[in-house]
C-alpha cells in the first residue's frame, strides 16, 4: 500500500478546516491554540502554540474566524470526511480508537504509530 505525505501540512490543515476543529475541540478548552502564520517567503507555516491555561474560560474564536473555520471544515467533511468515517466504522467497528487494539497498520513499517520515544528530530 502506497502512503502519501502532505507537502504543506499547515496549508492543508488551514484549508481543510482541520486546524479550526483541532483548536476548537481539543486545544481551546484547555487554554491552548495552535497558530498558522505566513512567513517571510509568503508560505503558510506553524507559528506558536499560545498558552492561556491560566484563563479559566480557555480560548474562543471571533465570530468571523469561527464562521470561516466552520465553513472550511464542513466542506472538508462533505467532500471527504463523512465517507471516510463511515468506511472506517464499517471496516473497524469504530471511528475513534478508544484503546490499543491490533490495527491494519501495526505491521506496516512505513507508518510510525508509536512516537512516544522519538526525539524531535525523528518525528518528521
C-alpha positions, 0 to 999 in steps of 0.5 A: 500500500502506497502512503502519501505525505502532505507537502504543506501540512499547515496549508492543508490543515488551514484549508481543510478546516482541520486546524479550526476543529483541532483548536476548537475541540481539543486545544481551546478548552484547555487554554491552548491554540495552535497558530498558522502564520505566513512567513517571510517567503509568503508560505503558510507555516506553524507559528506558536502554540499560545498558552492561556491555561491560566484563563479559566474560560480557555480560548474562543474564536471571533465570530468571523474566524469561527464562521470561516473555520466552520465553513472550511471544515464542513466542506472538508467533511462533505467532500471527504470526511463523512465517507471516510468515517463511515468506511472506517466504522464499517471496516473497524467497528469504530471511528475513534480508537478508544484503546490499543487494539491490533490495527491494519497498520501495526505491521506496516513499517512505513507508518510510525504509530508509536512516537512516544520515544522519538526525539524531535528530530525523528518525528518528521 
